[in-house]
Amino acid sequence: MNQFDVIIIGGGIVGATAACALGTAGLAVAVVEARVPVADTGVRDARVFAITRASERIFSALGAWDAISARDSCAFREMRVWDAGGSGAIHFDCADIGEPFLGHIIEPRFIQAALLDRLQALDDVQLFCPAQFRDIEIDEDQVTVSLDDASRLTAGLVVAADGAHSPLRERLGMQVRAHDYQQSGLVALVKTEHGHQETAWQRFLPGGPLAFLPMSGGWSSIVWTLPSVEVERVLTLDRDVFHDALGEAFEFRLGRITDSEQRKAFPLRRLHATHYISERAVLIGDAAHTIHPLAGQGVNLGLLDAAALAEVVTEAQARGKDAGGVPVLRRYERWRRGDNQLMMSAMDAFNLLFSNTRPPLRWARNLGLSLMDTAGPAKDVLMRHAMGLEGDLPALARAPKEESRTA
């Protein structure tokens, strides 16, 4: 009963997506998750995800999207970005590339609930919850995972989807390179005098970007990147003082802030594993990489990891290959690590460039924004890549008419 093809440590959004993809393909999957799902209290979550079209396709292919979108998702059709240090600005509109929207803003609890329902509907997936990973033994042809209740699970492959502080990654001795941005992300729910216009707004400030992400009912979720030394002061501001400070930082683009709730903050760090794989073990999602949130790509990269790994493993199984062996897993690592590194480097470059107050750099970046805004084809390519409509995508993330990836 405790023999599986794949064991996934971590049943969050990325781990559950990997389990659904593998289970749908007929592999026997064990999912080990420490936290028991809590009942939905109806309280909004200030921290949201900007789900790309590629991620939407993954959820659709796994049968989860209808349940997700039926809850409280908000499609956004435009994005406006501008620099506090000059006149540079860029405007993205889905109509320019013939798409109905750029993406969706969704609370994590809705995604998690839909994926849990899908997991429980799959005969080949078994959820161990609440259960905690304790230890692992790696033999030539299998891994054995020990849980906190003394039960033991065996499989040909174990997947670390247990977050940035991954206990499994640490137990395996897999190294990471980390960088502290000395910034924190303050999130809150706010209501503005004027509607958000189904638009994602972002202003680059010297201390970090400020984003307003559209939600239903006229609310927006903000992500305000601040130097860590300042964030505690902003967290404890009187409500009206906070509204004034936030409105001023946003140039009152949507009028005054009229209401707010759930103010909280989290530190920002970049983390990237030097290797994503070892014998019979692989990292996905935050266990492999964390990224600056300024473009909202973190969870989307993790979902592409999950889809790519599922594709590599199921193809290997179908061809009678050892899916937990390094030769097979190396294909996943080559596929995903380079793309993730490129996105991380781009976000770091944007963060550094727009936080620099030196006049020559300020002039150059404003000119660059303005030129890109008028460069139709180049802007369209950038938009399509950000939406997950271009690039070396897993089959689950592609439009149905596209051919599946070849080995």
C-alpha positions as CSV (number, residue, x, y, z in Angstrom):
1,M,0.0,0.0,0.0
2,N,3.0,2.4,0.5
3,Q,4.7,1.7,-2.8
4,F,4.5,4.5,-5.4
5,D,6.0,5.7,-8.6
6,V,6.6,9.2,-7.2
7,I,6.5,10.7,-3.7
8,I,5.9,14.5,-3.6
9,I,6.9,16.3,-0.4
10,G,4.7,19.4,-0.2
11,G,1.0,19.6,-1.2
12,G,0.9,23.3,-1.9
13,I,-0.1,24.7,-5.3
14,V,3.1,23.6,-7.1
15,G,3.3,20.2,-5.5
16,A,-0.4,19.5,-6.0
17,T,-0.2,20.5,-9.6
18,A,2.7,18.1,-10.2
19,A,0.7,15.3,-8.4
20,C,-2.4,16.0,-10.6
21,A,-0.3,15.9,-13.8
22,L,1.4,12.7,-12.8
23,G,-1.7,11.1,-11.4
24,T,-3.7,12.0,-14.5
25,A,-1.0,10.2,-16.6
26,G,-1.6,7.0,-14.6
27,L,1.4,7.1,-12.2
28,A,1.0,6.1,-8.6
29,V,1.7,9.3,-6.5
30,A,2.0,10.0,-2.8
31,V,1.6,13.6,-1.6
32,V,2.9,14.4,1.9
33,E,1.5,17.6,3.3
34,A,2.0,18.9,6.9
35,R,-0.9,21.4,7.0
36,V,-4.5,20.4,7.2
37,P,-6.7,22.4,4.8
38,V,-8.6,25.0,6.8
39,A,-12.3,25.7,6.2
40,D,-12.9,28.7,3.9
41,T,-14.0,31.6,6.2
42,G,-14.7,33.9,3.3
43,V,-12.0,36.3,4.4
44,R,-10.1,37.8,1.5
45,D,-6.3,37.1,1.3
46,A,-4.3,40.2,0.7
47,R,-1.5,38.2,-1.0
48,V,-2.6,37.1,-4.5
49,F,-1.2,35.5,-7.6
50,A,-1.1,36.9,-11.1
51,I,-1.8,33.8,-13.0
52,T,-0.5,33.8,-16.6
53,R,-2.2,32.3,-19.6
54,A,0.3,29.4,-19.5
55,S,-0.6,28.6,-15.9
56,E,-4.3,28.9,-16.8
57,R,-3.7,26.3,-19.5
58,I,-2.0,23.9,-17.1
59,F,-5.0,24.2,-14.7
60,S,-7.4,23.7,-17.6
61,A,-5.6,20.6,-18.8
62,L,-5.8,19.1,-15.3
63,G,-9.5,19.9,-14.9
64,A,-9.1,22.5,-12.2
65,W,-9.6,25.8,-14.0
66,D,-13.4,25.9,-14.0
67,A,-13.5,25.5,-10.2
68,I,-10.8,28.2,-9.8
69,S,-12.3,30.8,-12.1
70,A,-15.8,30.2,-10.8
71,R,-14.7,31.5,-7.4
72,D,-13.4,35.1,-7.1
73,S,-10.8,35.5,-9.9
74,C,-10.4,38.9,-11.7
75,A,-9.2,39.0,-15.3
76,F,-7.0,42.0,-16.1
77,R,-6.8,43.3,-19.7
78,E,-4.2,46.1,-19.4
79,M,-1.1,46.9,-17.5
80,R,0.4,50.4,-16.9
81,V,3.9,50.8,-15.7
82,W,5.7,54.1,-15.0
83,D,8.8,55.5,-13.4
84,A,8.6,57.9,-10.4
85,G,11.9,59.3,-11.5
86,G,10.8,60.7,-14.8
87,S,8.2,60.6,-17.6
88,G,8.9,57.1,-18.9
89,A,5.9,54.8,-19.1
90,I,4.7,51.7,-20.9
91,H,1.2,50.4,-21.5
92,F,0.3,46.8,-22.3
93,D,-3.2,46.0,-23.8
94,C,-4.3,42.4,-24.5
95,A,-6.2,43.7,-27.6
96,D,-2.9,44.6,-29.2
97,I,-2.1,40.8,-29.6
98,G,-5.7,39.6,-30.1
99,E,-6.1,38.1,-26.6
100,P,-9.1,38.5,-24.3
101,F,-7.0,39.3,-21.3
102,L,-3.4,39.4,-20.0
103,G,-4.0,37.1,-17.0
104,H,-6.0,36.6,-13.8
105,I,-5.6,37.8,-10.2
106,I,-6.5,35.0,-7.9
107,E,-6.3,34.3,-4.2
108,P,-4.1,31.3,-3.4
109,R,-6.9,29.6,-1.3
110,F,-9.1,29.2,-4.4
111,I,-6.4,27.5,-6.4
112,Q,-5.4,25.3,-3.5
113,A,-9.0,24.1,-2.9
114,A,-9.6,23.3,-6.6
115,L,-6.3,21.3,-6.8
116,L,-7.2,19.4,-3.6
117,D,-10.5,18.4,-5.1
118,R,-8.8,17.2,-8.2
119,L,-6.2,15.2,-6.1
120,Q,-9.0,13.5,-4.2
121,A,-10.8,12.5,-7.4
122,L,-7.7,10.7,-8.8
123,D,-7.5,7.0,-8.0
124,D,-3.7,7.0,-8.5
125,V,-3.0,9.8,-6.0
126,Q,-2.9,9.3,-2.2
127,L,-2.7,12.2,0.1
128,F,-0.9,11.9,3.5
129,C,-2.1,14.8,5.5
130,P,-1.3,15.9,8.1
131,A,2.0,14.2,7.8
132,Q,5.6,15.5,8.0
133,F,8.7,14.4,6.2
134,R,11.3,13.1,8.7
135,D,14.0,11.3,6.8
136,I,15.0,9.7,3.5
137,E,17.1,6.7,2.4
138,I,18.3,6.5,-1.2
139,D,19.1,3.1,-2.7
140,E,20.2,2.1,-6.1
141,D,16.7,1.6,-7.4
142,Q,14.3,3.4,-5.0
143,V,13.9,6.0,-2.2
144,T,12.3,5.4,1.1
145,V,10.7,8.3,2.9
146,S,10.0,8.2,6.6
147,L,7.1,10.3,8.1
148,D,6.5,11.6,11.6
149,D,4.0,8.8,12.3
150,A,6.7,6.2,11.6
151,S,5.1,5.1,8.3
152,R,7.5,4.6,5.4
153,L,6.8,5.2,1.7
154,T,8.9,3.9,-1.2
155,A,9.1,5.1,-4.8
156,G,11.5,5.5,-7.7
157,L,11.5,9.3,-7.4
158,V,11.0,11.9,-4.7
159,V,10.1,15.5,-5.5
160,A,10.8,18.4,-3.1
161,A,7.9,20.9,-3.4
162,D,8.1,21.9,0.2
163,G,9.0,25.6,-0.1
164,A,11.9,27.9,0.1
165,H,13.1,26.4,3.4
166,S,12.7,22.9,2.0
167,P,13.6,20.3,4.7
168,L,14.0,17.6,2.0
169,R,16.4,19.8,0.0
170,E,18.5,20.4,3.2
171,R,18.4,16.7,4.1
172,L,19.7,15.8,0.6
173,G,22.5,18.4,1.0
174,M,21.6,20.2,-2.2
175,Q,23.1,23.7,-2.1
176,V,21.5,27.1,-2.9
177,R,22.8,30.5,-3.7
178,A,20.8,33.2,-1.8
179,H,20.7,36.9,-1.8
180,D,18.9,39.2,0.6
181,Y,17.4,42.2,-1.2
182,Q,17.2,44.2,2.0
183,Q,13.6,44.8,0.9
184,S,10.2,43.7,2.2
185,G,7.0,43.3,0.3
186,L,4.1,45.0,2.1
187,V,0.7,43.6,1.0
188,A,-2.8,44.9,1.8
189,L,-6.2,45.0,0.4
190,V,-7.3,48.5,-0.5
191,K,-10.3,50.3,-2.1
192,T,-9.9,53.3,-4.2
193,E,-12.0,56.3,-5.1
194,H,-12.1,55.3,-8.8
195,G,-12.3,51.8,-10.2
196,H,-9.2,49.8,-11.2
197,Q,-10.4,49.5,-14.8
198,E,-9.4,45.8,-15.0
199,T,-5.8,47.1,-15.1
200,A,-2.7,46.1,-13.2
201,W,-0.8,49.2,-12.2
202,Q,2.9,49.5,-11.2
203,R,5.0,52.5,-10.3
204,F,8.7,52.2,-9.8
205,L,9.9,54.1,-6.8
206,P,13.5,54.5,-5.5
207,G,12.8,52.0,-2.7
208,G,11.1,49.5,-4.9
209,P,8.0,49.0,-7.1
210,L,4.4,49.6,-6.0
211,A,1.8,47.4,-7.7
212,F,-2.0,47.7,-7.6
213,L,-3.6,44.4,-8.7
214,P,-7.3,44.4,-9.6
215,M,-9.8,42.2,-7.6
216,S,-13.5,41.9,-7.6
217,G,-15.9,44.3,-5.8
218,G,-13.7,47.3,-6.6
219,W,-10.9,46.2,-4.3
220,S,-7.2,45.9,-5.2
221,S,-4.3,43.9,-3.7
222,I,-1.2,46.0,-3.3
223,V,2.4,44.8,-3.2
224,W,4.6,47.7,-2.0
225,T,8.3,46.9,-2.1
226,L,10.1,48.9,0.6
227,P,13.5,48.9,2.2
228,S,13.3,46.5,5.1
229,V,14.4,49.2,7.6
230,E,11.2,51.2,6.7
231,V,8.6,48.5,6.4
232,E,7.8,48.3,10.2
233,R,7.1,52.0,10.3
234,V,4.7,51.8,7.4
235,L,3.0,48.7,8.9
236,T,2.2,50.6,12.1
237,L,1.0,53.8,10.5
238,D,-2.4,55.0,11.5
239,R,-5.0,53.9,9.0
240,D,-5.7,57.4,7.5
241,V,-2.0,58.2,7.5
242,F,-1.3,55.0,5.7
243,H,-4.0,55.8,3.1
244,D,-2.4,59.2,2.5
245,A,1.1,57.8,2.2
246,L,0.0,55.0,-0.2
247,G,-2.0,57.4,-2.3
248,E,0.9,59.8,-2.6
249,A,3.3,56.9,-3.5
250,F,0.8,55.9,-6.2
251,E,0.3,59.5,-7.5
252,F,-3.4,59.1,-6.7
253,R,-3.9,57.4,-10.1
254,L,-7.1,55.9,-8.9
255,G,-8.1,58.7,-6.6
256,R,-7.8,58.6,-2.9
257,I,-7.6,55.3,-0.8
258,T,-11.0,55.0,0.8
259,D,-10.6,51.7,2.7
260,S,-8.0,49.1,3.6
261,E,-7.5,45.8,5.5
262,Q,-5.0,43.0,6.2
263,R,-1.8,44.9,6.1
264,K,1.3,42.6,6.5
265,A,4.8,42.2,5.1
266,F,7.3,39.6,4.3
267,P,11.1,39.8,3.6
268,L,12.3,39.4,0.0
269,R,15.2,37.0,-0.9
270,R,16.4,35.5,-4.0
271,L,17.3,31.8,-3.8
272,H,18.4,29.5,-6.5
273,A,19.6,25.9,-6.1
274,T,22.9,25.2,-7.8
275,H,21.4,21.9,-9.0
276,Y,17.8,20.9,-9.3
277,I,18.4,17.1,-9.3
278,S,20.3,14.4,-7.5
279,E,20.0,10.6,-7.7
280,R,16.2,9.9,-7.4
281,A,15.4,13.4,-6.2
282,V,14.3,16.6,-7.8
283,L,13.4,20.2,-6.8
284,I,10.5,22.2,-8.1
285,G,8.9,25.6,-7.3
286,D,10.2,27.5,-4.3
287,A,12.4,24.6,-3.2
288,A,14.4,25.3,-6.4
289,H,14.1,29.1,-6.7
290,T,12.5,32.2,-5.3
291,I,12.4,35.4,-7.2
292,H,11.7,39.1,-6.7
293,P,7.9,39.7,-6.9
294,L,8.0,42.8,-9.1
295,A,6.6,40.9,-12.2
296,G,4.5,38.4,-10.3
297,Q,6.2,35.4,-11.9
298,G,7.1,33.3,-8.9
299,V,4.2,30.8,-8.8
300,N,4.0,30.7,-12.6
301,L,7.6,29.5,-12.8
302,G,6.9,26.8,-10.3
303,L,3.8,25.7,-12.2
304,L,6.0,25.4,-15.4
305,D,8.5,23.3,-13.3
306,A,5.7,21.0,-12.3
307,A,4.3,20.6,-15.8
308,A,7.8,20.0,-17.3
309,L,8.8,17.5,-14.7
310,A,5.5,15.6,-15.2
311,E,6.1,15.5,-19.0
312,V,9.7,14.2,-18.6
313,V,8.8,11.6,-16.1
314,T,5.7,10.2,-17.9
315,E,7.6,10.1,-21.2
316,A,10.4,8.2,-19.5
317,Q,8.0,5.7,-17.9
318,A,6.2,5.2,-21.3
319,R,9.6,4.3,-22.9
320,G,10.6,1.9,-20.1
321,K,13.3,4.2,-18.8
322,D,14.2,4.8,-15.1
323,A,12.3,8.0,-14.4
324,G,14.3,8.5,-11.2
325,G,17.7,8.2,-12.8
326,V,20.0,11.2,-13.3
327,P,20.0,10.8,-17.1
328,V,16.2,11.4,-17.2
329,L,16.1,14.0,-14.5
330,R,18.9,16.0,-16.2
331,R,16.5,16.7,-19.1
332,Y,14.1,18.4,-16.7
333,E,17.0,20.4,-15.1
334,R,18.3,21.6,-18.5
335,W,14.8,22.5,-19.5
336,R,13.9,24.6,-16.5
337,R,17.0,25.9,-14.8
338,G,18.1,28.1,-17.6
339,D,14.7,29.7,-18.1
340,N,14.3,30.3,-14.4
341,Q,17.8,31.8,-14.2
342,L,17.0,34.2,-17.1
343,M,13.8,35.4,-15.4
344,M,15.6,35.9,-12.1
345,S,18.4,37.9,-13.7
346,A,15.9,40.1,-15.6
347,M,14.0,40.9,-12.4
348,D,17.2,41.7,-10.5
349,A,18.3,44.0,-13.3
350,F,14.9,45.8,-13.3
351,N,15.0,46.2,-9.5
352,L,18.5,47.6,-9.5
353,L,17.9,49.8,-12.5
354,F,14.7,51.5,-11.3
355,S,16.0,51.9,-7.7
356,N,19.0,53.8,-8.9
357,T,18.7,57.6,-8.6
358,R,21.7,58.6,-10.6
359,P,20.6,61.1,-13.3
360,P,22.2,59.3,-16.3
361,L,20.6,56.0,-15.4
362,R,17.3,57.7,-14.7
363,W,17.3,59.3,-18.1
364,A,18.3,56.1,-19.8
365,R,15.6,54.0,-18.2
366,N,12.9,56.6,-18.9
367,L,14.0,56.8,-22.5
368,G,14.0,52.9,-22.7
369,L,10.4,52.7,-21.4
370,S,9.2,55.3,-23.8
371,L,10.9,53.7,-26.8
372,M,9.6,50.2,-25.9
373,D,6.1,51.6,-25.6
374,T,6.2,52.8,-29.2
375,A,8.0,49.7,-30.5
376,G,4.9,47.7,-31.5
377,P,6.3,44.3,-32.5
378,A,8.9,44.2,-29.8
379,K,6.4,45.2,-27.2
380,D,4.0,42.5,-28.4
381,V,6.8,39.8,-28.2
382,L,7.5,41.0,-24.6
383,M,3.8,40.8,-23.7
384,R,3.4,37.3,-25.1
385,H,6.5,36.0,-23.3
386,A,5.2,37.5,-20.0
387,M,1.8,35.9,-20.5
388,G,3.4,32.4,-21.2
389,L,2.3,32.4,-24.8
390,E,5.8,32.0,-26.2
391,G,8.9,30.0,-25.3
392,D,9.9,26.4,-24.7
393,L,6.7,25.5,-22.8
394,P,5.6,22.1,-21.5
395,A,2.7,20.4,-23.4
396,L,0.3,21.2,-20.5
397,A,1.0,24.9,-20.9
398,R,0.5,25.0,-24.6
399,A,-2.7,25.8,-26.6
400,P,-4.5,22.5,-27.5
401,K,-3.7,23.0,-31.2
402,E,0.1,23.1,-30.5
403,E,2.1,19.9,-30.9
404,S,3.6,18.3,-27.8
405,R,7.3,18.7,-27.1
406,T,9.5,16.1,-28.6
407,A,12.2,14.3,-26.6
